[in-house]
């Protein structure tokens, strides 16, 4: 939905008609509805409560129209079209390529766009992506959520690190190692920090980067260790890294696939969801 213009002249310019014509159409709509949609407060235009309610229903109608067009396009074009997927950046870099290759092999006519973001949930809610692969978060009636898997976090160090020969540690020992981590605010970082706070300490993070590739490069250079999900490290296949399990209270992340409950799912979208569930179950 385009940005709402509470300015008649700018709104008229945007849709390519004159301002008097737009004002006349709005008055005609208000007469038909029997309620005012806008109030003038000084030189400003504000929406009335009736106008706000009318806008909400218009947005729903536009969304339903888009769903109908998507359904008809799929029927007409033999499953051609576009599918937009939102995923976390690190998992796009290292884990999801086999899933994308498999989907393309079965649906070569579907244009697949994969967007990496730490705001996957918001992108799904704002209809910026069709489907999201995200960590479990708060319940929202606007979403359909399908659990995928749970993944254990481990400590990862270089083969040259002082702890490289260790197989396991207790979570409290994380206070004694310098770490390289995603920045604060990233979902995975917040999850690990939350576990540490339960034991009264914070990570000794000496460097932060939003790139999983950079984190691994810094760990390989023995700048510090990092705490990441085991399946992600396994997918990186870096022989110079050493994995140390956290035995007493390891952090876990819980993955799910999400989409809006009111969004039409094409056959290709349904197939992508099924293939994603199978992919994570196999992992």
N, C-alpha and C positions, 0 to 999 in steps of 0.2 A: 504494500500500500504506500503510495507516494506521501511525502510530507504534507501535513495539513496546513493550508494557507488560511489564516484568519485575516485576510486582506483581499478585498474584492478585486482590486485592479491587478494585483499579482496573480491571483487565481485565474482571472479572465485571460491574462497573457499566457499563462501556462497551458490552458486548454484551447487557446486560439480563437476566442470570441471577444467582443467588446464588453467593457464593464457594465454599461446600461443593459445589454442583453442578458448578462449573467444575473444582475439584480432582478430583472423582470422574471427570469426563470425561477429564481429562488422564491420570489413573492408568490408566483403561481403554485409552486410546490407547497408553500406554507398554507395557501388557501385550500389546496386539495387535502392536506393533512389536518387542517383545522387547528394548528398550533404554531407558534413562532419558533424558528430554529436558531435565530441569532438575535442578540441584543447589542445595541450600540451604547457603550459606556464611555462618554466623552468622545475621543477620537478613535477609540479602540472598538474592535468587533469581538464579541465573546459568544460562545455557544450556550444556548439555554440547556436545561436538563433534557428537554424533549429532543433538542438537536444532538446531544451526546448519545442518547438512546438510539436515535435514528441512525447515527454514524456507526454504532456498534453493529446494528442489524445489516447495514449496507456492507460492512467489511465481511460479515458472514456470507452474505449473498455473493459477493465477488469470489470468496474462497470456494463456495459450492460450485460456482460457474467454472472456476479453474479446474476443480476436480472433475466436472463433467467433460470439459474439453480434453483433459488428460486421458480419461477413459475412452472417449471417442477416437482420440489420436492413436491410442494403442490398438484399438480394434481396426482402424483404417490402415495403419502402417505396419501391421504384422510385427508388433513389439519393437518398433523403432522408438526413438525418443531419447530422453536425457534423464539420468539418475544422479542426484547430488548427495554425496555421503560426507558426513562430518566425523572426523576421528582425532584422537590425541596425537600431537606431533611426533613423539618418540615412537609410537606404534606404527605410524605411517612409514617412518624411516626404515624400520627394521623388521616388522612382523607381518604386515598385511599384503605384501606383494604376491605371495602364492594364492591368496584369496582372490585378489583382483585378476590375476591371470586366469584362474579357474572360471570366474564369472564371465570374463570376456570370451572365453572359448565356447561357452554355452549361449551367450547373448551378444554375438559380434555386432549386431545392428544398434545396440544401445550405447549411447555416448555416456561414459561414466566419468563423473567429475568428483574427485576426492579432495576435500578441504581439510587441512590440519589446523586445529585451533584448541585453545584451552577453554573455550566458551561453547562447547558442542551443545550443551543443554539449551542455552539461550538461542543458538542458531536454529535448533529444531522448533522451539516455541515461536520464534519469529518467522518461520517458514523460509528461512534462508537455505536450509538443507532438507532433503526428503527423509533421511534416516541418519541417526547418530549412533556411534559406538562410544560409550561413555562409562565413567565410573558411577556406581550406584549413588544416588543422592536423594533428596527429600521427595516424598510422594506428591504427585501433581495429577489431578483428574484430567488434565488436557493431554496426558501422555499415555501411550501404551508402552510398557516396559517388559522386556523379555530377558531374564538372567542368562548370562553366558558362562561365566566361570569365576573362580576365586584364585588369586595369584599371590604367592609368598614373596616378600621382599627379602633380599640378601645383601650382605656387605660385599663389595667388589673392590679388589686391590690389584696392583701390578705384581708381576712375578718377582719384582725386585723390592717389594715392600717388606718391612720388618715382620708383618703378620702373614706373609705369603704362604707359610707352611701350616697355618692354622686351618682347621676344618670347621670350627664353630666358635661362637662367642655368646655371652649373655648380652641382653639389650643394653644394660647399664655400661658395658664396655665401650659403647659407641661414643661416650663422652671423651674417651682417651685417644681418639684418632682424628686427624685433620680430614675434612671431607670437601668434595667438589659436588655441588648440587644444583638442581633447578632453582630459579629464584623463588623467594617467598611469594605466595599467592598461587603458584602452580599446584594443581590438585594433588599430585604425587608427593610434592614437598610438604604440603600441609598435612597429609596423612602421616608421613614419617615423623614430622615435628610433633604431631599430636600424641603419638606413642611415646616419644622421648619425654614430653612434658608430664606424662603420668608418673615418670620415675624421677622427676625433679631436676631435669637438665635439658639443655638445648645442644644441638650439634655444633661442633667447632668447624663451621663452614668458612673456608679461606678463599673460596672462589665460587661464583655463581654464573651459570650460562643457561640460556633457554634452548640450546641445541644439544640433543642427546649425543650427536657425533662429537661435539666439542668436549662434553663431559668424559666420554670414553677416551678420547685422545689425551686429555689431562691426566686421567687415571693411569693410562699406559705409560705416560711420562713420569709417573710416580710423584705427581704434585699432591695427591691425596687419594683417599678411597671415596666410594660413593655407595648409596643405598638405592637399589633399583629392583624391580620385579624379576624373579628368576627366569621366567619364560622369555622376557625381553633380552636378558643377558645371553641366554642360550641361543636365541636367534641371531645374535651378533657374531657368534662363532669366532671369538678372538682368543687364540691360543695363549697369548701372553697375559691374560687376565686370570685371576684366582677368585673363586667364589667361596665365601665364608657364611655359613648358615647362622641365623640368630635363633638359638634353641629354646629360650624360655618364653618369649612373648614376641614373636616375629610379626611385624606389620603385614597386613593383607590388603589387597585391593580387590574389589568386586565389580566385574564388568557386566554391562547390560547393553542391549540394543534397543533404541527408542525411536518412536515416531509419534506424530500428533494423532490423537484418537479421531479427529475429524478430517484427516487427510486421506484422499483416495489413494490406495496402493495399487499400482499397476502389477501385472503378472511378473514383470522383471524385478520390481521392488520386492514382491513377496519371495521370489526366487533368491534374491540377494540376502534377505533375512534368513532363509533356510540354509543357504550355503555358509553364512556367517556362523550360525549356530553349530553346524557340522564342523566347521573349521576350528572353532574354539574347543569343541568336545574332543577332537582328535589331538589338540595340543596338550 
